[in-house]
């Protein structure tokens, strides 16, 4: 059902110019995607880490004591208080630090495969809720502009913020809409019953599970009427965690959303069908994943065995383009059809 087109990454870290001379780009991945006229526009998560030429040392960002911005901490690798076993984080003296900081950068393409990437960052951390980066953007065309939901990370926690743009050159921040701990927010592209709607994924560290919820808002800033809509399936491909992928889009059968799931060892993609008028009602769900990491650039890389989407483009002819992060390192695109995805779903039952 899924065709990797082309069968290689379409954007790699080597194609991204670093934002400053003292950092290196280690990941260009998890892009939001949207069609804008004759072009497909991506908003890419670009991860950069401090340069550290001495291999016996580790350099990582930490928030300054005054809480205004970050500084670089350097620690010897043989320090007994440091753990660098996970490439995404450093554990130092019992505290967790990210190994990189992400910003967002725009790319454009007429054929959906060959992209021109802006030479400079478009959105960078600029307030205390973002000091550790802007991650995993999802782009929703909404009422004449484009609204971008992104994960904002800081020493205060993992929250979700919004920005809006009309041209992907000038951006206006709307601020935090979901406080910690939350992520995987995807806004629906039209009002439902007169209100905005969003999928989101709260994640308490002490109780509860990383599962999918839905919320409504009258104004994009104040969110309520939260409902739990999709649970983990222990022992299955989405048994450890799940969350929204690309922005839901309307089909004759209802709202179709590609979502991600993990069994604790790999991240794959499935599909979810929600009722057109009551999107908290699940109509159907993937029994098996529609995509798993198989290609070398998906099974090997910065965070191996990962395919993770934040951007899908449903074309007028029924083609569905899935732009995804491969191994938290590069961007690839897979192509299928809306009809094939819908045909693969199993009607939802409560015990699912």
C-alpha positions as CSV (number, residue, x, y, z in Angstrom):
1,X,0.0,0.0,0.0
2,X,2.9,2.4,0.7
3,X,5.4,3.3,-1.9
4,X,8.6,5.1,-0.9
5,X,9.0,7.8,-3.5
6,X,11.9,8.0,-4.1
7,X,13.4,5.1,-2.2
8,X,15.8,7.4,-0.3
9,X,15.7,10.5,1.9
10,X,14.7,13.7,0.1
11,X,16.3,16.0,2.7
12,X,19.3,15.2,4.9
13,X,21.2,17.2,7.6
14,X,24.0,17.8,5.1
15,X,21.6,20.0,3.0
16,X,20.9,22.4,5.9
17,X,23.1,25.3,6.6
18,X,23.9,25.6,10.4
19,X,22.4,28.6,12.1
20,X,25.8,29.6,13.5
21,X,29.4,28.6,13.3
22,X,29.5,26.9,16.7
23,X,26.8,24.3,16.0
24,X,26.3,21.3,13.6
25,X,23.1,20.1,12.1
26,X,22.5,16.5,13.2
27,X,18.8,16.1,12.1
28,X,16.4,17.5,9.5
29,X,13.2,15.6,10.2
30,X,9.5,15.4,11.2
31,X,8.3,18.2,8.9
32,X,4.8,19.7,8.7
33,X,3.5,19.7,5.2
34,X,0.9,21.5,3.2
35,X,0.0,22.3,-0.4
36,X,0.1,26.0,-1.2
37,X,-1.0,26.6,-4.8
38,X,1.4,24.9,-7.1
39,X,3.9,24.2,-4.3
40,X,4.3,21.8,-1.4
41,X,5.7,23.6,1.6
42,X,7.5,21.9,4.5
43,X,8.3,23.3,7.9
44,X,11.2,21.2,9.0
45,X,12.5,20.5,12.5
46,X,16.2,21.2,12.3
47,X,18.2,19.8,15.3
48,X,21.6,21.4,16.1
49,X,24.1,20.5,18.7
50,X,27.2,22.4,20.0
51,X,30.4,21.6,18.3
52,X,32.8,19.6,20.5
53,X,36.0,18.8,18.7
54,X,37.5,16.9,21.6
55,X,36.1,13.4,21.6
56,X,36.7,12.9,25.3
57,X,34.3,15.7,26.1
58,X,30.5,16.1,25.8
59,X,28.9,19.5,25.2
60,X,25.2,20.1,25.7
61,X,22.9,23.1,26.2
62,X,21.5,24.1,29.6
63,X,19.3,27.0,30.6
64,X,21.2,29.9,32.2
65,X,20.8,30.5,36.0
66,X,18.8,33.7,35.3
67,X,16.4,31.7,33.0
68,X,17.0,33.9,30.0
69,X,18.4,31.8,27.2
70,X,20.9,28.9,27.2
71,X,24.6,28.3,27.7
72,X,26.8,25.3,26.9
73,X,27.9,22.9,29.5
74,X,31.0,20.7,28.9
75,X,31.6,17.5,30.8
76,X,34.2,14.7,30.3
77,X,32.8,11.5,28.9
78,X,34.5,9.5,31.7
79,X,32.8,11.5,34.4
80,X,30.9,9.0,36.6
81,X,28.0,11.4,36.9
82,X,27.2,11.4,33.2
83,X,25.1,9.0,31.1
84,X,25.1,9.4,27.3
85,X,23.6,6.0,26.3
86,X,20.6,7.7,24.6
87,X,21.7,9.9,21.7
88,X,18.8,12.3,22.3
89,X,19.6,13.2,26.0
90,X,22.4,13.5,28.5
91,X,21.8,12.5,32.1
92,X,24.2,14.5,34.3
93,X,24.0,14.4,38.1
94,X,20.5,13.0,38.0
95,X,19.1,15.7,35.6
96,X,18.1,15.2,32.0
97,X,19.4,17.6,29.3
98,X,18.8,17.5,25.5
99,X,21.8,16.9,23.3
100,X,20.5,19.4,20.7
101,X,18.2,22.3,20.2
102,X,15.7,22.5,17.3
103,X,14.4,25.3,15.2
104,X,12.0,25.4,12.3
105,X,12.9,26.0,8.7
106,X,10.8,26.3,5.5
107,X,11.4,24.4,2.3
108,X,9.4,24.6,-1.0
109,X,8.9,22.2,-3.9
110,X,6.9,22.1,-7.1
111,X,7.2,18.3,-7.6
112,X,7.0,17.3,-3.9
113,X,10.4,15.7,-4.0
114,X,13.1,18.3,-4.8
115,X,13.0,21.1,-2.2
116,X,14.6,24.5,-2.0
117,X,15.4,25.0,1.7
118,X,15.6,28.5,3.3
119,X,19.2,29.3,4.2
120,X,18.3,30.7,7.6
121,X,16.0,29.6,10.4
122,X,12.4,30.8,10.2
123,X,11.4,30.2,13.8
124,X,13.9,29.9,16.7
125,X,13.6,29.8,20.5
126,X,12.7,33.2,21.8
127,X,11.0,32.9,25.2
128,X,11.3,30.8,28.4
129,X,8.9,28.2,27.1
130,X,11.1,27.4,24.1
131,X,14.7,27.6,25.3
132,X,15.3,23.9,24.5
133,X,13.7,24.2,21.0
134,X,10.8,24.1,18.7
135,X,9.9,20.6,17.5
136,X,7.5,18.6,15.3
137,X,5.4,21.2,13.6
138,X,2.0,20.5,12.0
139,X,0.6,22.9,9.5
140,X,-3.2,23.5,9.3
141,X,-4.7,25.7,6.5
142,X,-7.4,27.5,8.4
143,X,-9.6,30.4,7.4
144,X,-7.2,32.1,5.0
145,X,-3.9,31.5,6.8
146,X,-1.7,28.7,8.0
147,X,-1.6,27.8,11.7
148,X,1.4,25.8,12.9
149,X,1.2,23.8,16.1
150,X,4.6,22.9,17.5
151,X,6.1,21.3,20.6
152,X,7.9,24.0,22.7
153,X,10.5,22.5,25.0
154,X,12.2,24.2,28.0
155,X,13.4,23.6,31.5
156,X,9.7,24.2,32.5
157,X,8.5,21.2,30.5
158,X,7.2,20.1,27.2
159,X,4.2,22.2,26.0
160,X,2.5,23.1,22.7
161,X,2.4,26.5,21.1
162,X,0.9,28.0,18.0
163,X,2.2,30.3,15.3
164,X,0.4,31.6,12.2
165,X,1.5,32.8,8.8
166,X,0.1,33.8,5.4
167,X,3.2,33.4,3.3
168,X,5.7,31.2,5.3
169,X,8.0,34.2,5.5
170,X,6.5,36.2,8.3
171,X,5.2,34.4,11.4
172,X,3.2,35.6,14.4
173,X,3.3,33.6,17.6
174,X,0.0,32.9,19.4
175,X,1.6,31.4,22.5
176,X,1.2,28.3,24.5
177,X,-2.1,26.5,24.2
178,X,-1.4,23.2,26.1
179,X,0.9,23.3,29.1
180,X,3.3,20.5,30.2
181,X,3.3,17.7,29.6
182,X,1.7,17.6,26.1
183,X,2.6,17.2,22.5
184,X,1.5,15.7,19.2
185,X,-1.1,18.4,18.6
186,X,-2.8,18.6,15.2
187,X,-5.5,21.2,14.5
188,X,-8.5,20.3,12.2
189,X,-8.6,22.5,9.1
190,X,-12.1,23.8,9.7
191,X,-14.5,24.5,12.5
192,X,-16.7,21.6,13.7
193,X,-20.0,22.7,15.2
194,X,-18.7,26.3,15.2
195,X,-15.6,25.5,17.2
196,X,-12.0,24.7,16.4
197,X,-10.8,21.2,17.3
198,X,-7.4,19.6,18.0
199,X,-5.9,16.2,18.6
200,X,-3.4,16.2,21.5
201,X,-1.4,13.8,23.7
202,X,-1.0,14.6,27.4
203,X,1.7,12.5,29.1
204,X,1.9,12.5,32.9
205,X,5.1,10.9,34.1
206,X,3.5,9.3,37.2
207,X,0.1,8.0,36.2
208,X,-1.8,7.6,32.9
209,X,-0.5,6.6,29.5
210,X,0.6,8.4,26.4
211,X,-2.7,8.2,24.4
212,X,-4.7,10.4,22.1
213,X,-7.2,13.1,23.3
214,X,-9.4,15.6,21.5
215,X,-10.3,19.2,22.6
216,X,-12.4,22.1,21.3
217,X,-11.8,25.9,21.4
218,X,-13.8,29.0,20.5
219,X,-10.7,31.0,19.6
220,X,-7.6,28.8,19.2
221,X,-6.3,30.0,22.6
222,X,-8.7,28.6,25.2
223,X,-9.2,24.8,25.0
224,X,-11.7,22.6,26.8
225,X,-14.2,19.7,26.6
226,X,-11.3,17.3,26.5
227,X,-12.1,13.7,25.6
228,X,-10.0,10.6,25.5
229,X,-10.4,9.0,22.1
230,X,-7.7,6.4,21.4
231,X,-6.0,4.0,23.7
232,X,-2.8,1.9,23.5
233,X,-3.1,-1.8,22.6
234,X,-0.5,-3.6,24.8
235,X,1.5,-6.2,22.9
236,X,0.7,-4.6,19.5
237,X,2.6,-2.2,17.2
238,X,1.0,0.8,19.0
239,X,1.1,-0.7,22.5
240,X,3.7,1.6,24.2
241,X,2.8,5.1,22.9
242,X,0.8,6.7,20.2
243,X,-0.1,10.2,19.0
244,X,-1.3,12.3,16.1
245,X,0.7,12.4,12.9
246,X,-0.3,14.8,10.1
247,X,-3.3,17.1,10.2
248,X,-6.6,15.3,9.8
249,X,-8.4,15.8,6.5
250,X,-12.0,15.2,5.5
251,X,-13.1,12.3,3.3
252,X,-16.6,11.1,2.4
253,X,-16.2,8.6,5.2
254,X,-15.1,11.1,7.9
255,X,-11.9,12.7,9.2
256,X,-8.9,10.6,8.2
257,X,-5.7,11.0,10.3
258,X,-2.4,9.2,10.0
259,X,-1.0,8.5,13.5
260,X,2.2,7.1,14.9
261,X,2.5,4.2,17.3
262,X,5.4,2.5,19.1
263,X,5.8,-0.9,20.7
264,X,8.8,0.3,22.6
265,X,11.3,-0.9,20.0
266,X,10.2,0.8,16.8
267,X,7.8,3.6,15.6
268,X,5.4,2.9,12.8
269,X,2.4,4.6,11.2
270,X,-1.3,3.7,11.2
271,X,-4.6,5.4,10.3
272,X,-7.6,6.5,12.2
273,X,-11.1,7.4,10.9
274,X,-13.1,9.9,13.0
275,X,-16.7,10.9,12.7
276,X,-17.2,14.0,10.4
277,X,-19.5,15.8,12.9
278,X,-18.4,14.3,16.2
279,X,-14.6,13.7,15.8
280,X,-14.4,12.3,19.3
281,X,-16.1,9.2,17.9
282,X,-13.7,6.7,16.3
283,X,-15.2,4.9,13.3
284,X,-12.2,2.8,12.3
285,X,-8.6,2.1,13.0
286,X,-5.6,0.3,11.5
287,X,-5.4,-3.3,12.7
288,X,-1.8,-3.5,11.4
289,X,0.5,-0.6,10.6
290,X,0.4,0.9,7.2
291,X,4.1,1.6,7.4
292,X,7.0,0.3,9.5
293,X,10.8,1.1,9.3
294,X,12.3,-1.1,6.7
295,X,14.7,0.9,4.6
296,X,18.3,1.4,5.8
297,X,17.8,5.1,6.4
298,X,14.8,4.2,8.7
299,X,16.4,1.3,10.6
300,X,19.7,3.0,11.1
301,X,20.5,6.6,12.1
302,X,20.3,9.0,15.0
303,X,17.3,7.2,16.6
304,X,17.0,3.9,14.7
305,X,13.8,2.0,13.7
306,X,11.7,5.1,13.4
307,X,9.2,6.4,10.9
308,X,7.3,9.4,12.3
309,X,5.1,11.8,10.4
310,X,3.9,15.3,11.1
311,X,2.8,16.1,7.6
312,X,0.4,14.5,5.1
313,X,-0.8,16.1,1.8
314,X,-4.1,14.7,0.4
315,X,-4.2,15.6,-3.3
316,X,-7.3,16.3,-5.4
317,X,-6.9,13.0,-7.3
318,X,-6.8,10.9,-4.1
319,X,-3.1,10.6,-3.9
320,X,-1.8,10.8,-0.3
321,X,1.8,12.0,0.3
322,X,3.2,11.2,3.7
323,X,6.3,13.2,4.6
324,X,8.1,11.6,7.5
325,X,11.1,11.7,9.7
326,X,13.4,8.7,9.2
327,X,15.4,7.6,12.2
328,X,15.1,11.1,13.6
329,X,17.7,12.2,11.1
330,X,16.4,12.8,7.6
331,X,13.1,13.4,5.7
332,X,11.6,11.0,3.2
333,X,8.2,10.8,1.5
334,X,5.9,7.8,0.9
335,X,2.9,7.7,-1.4
336,X,-0.4,5.9,-1.3
337,X,-4.0,6.7,-1.9
338,X,-6.8,7.8,0.4
339,X,-8.9,4.9,-1.0
340,X,-6.3,2.3,-0.1
341,X,-5.8,3.6,3.4
342,X,-9.6,3.7,4.1
343,X,-9.9,0.1,2.7
344,X,-7.3,-1.1,5.1
345,X,-9.1,0.0,8.3
346,X,-11.1,-2.1,10.6
347,X,-14.4,-0.8,12.1
348,X,-13.7,0.4,15.6
349,X,-15.0,-1.5,18.7
350,X,-14.9,-0.2,22.2
351,X,-12.4,-2.8,23.4
352,X,-10.0,-1.5,20.7
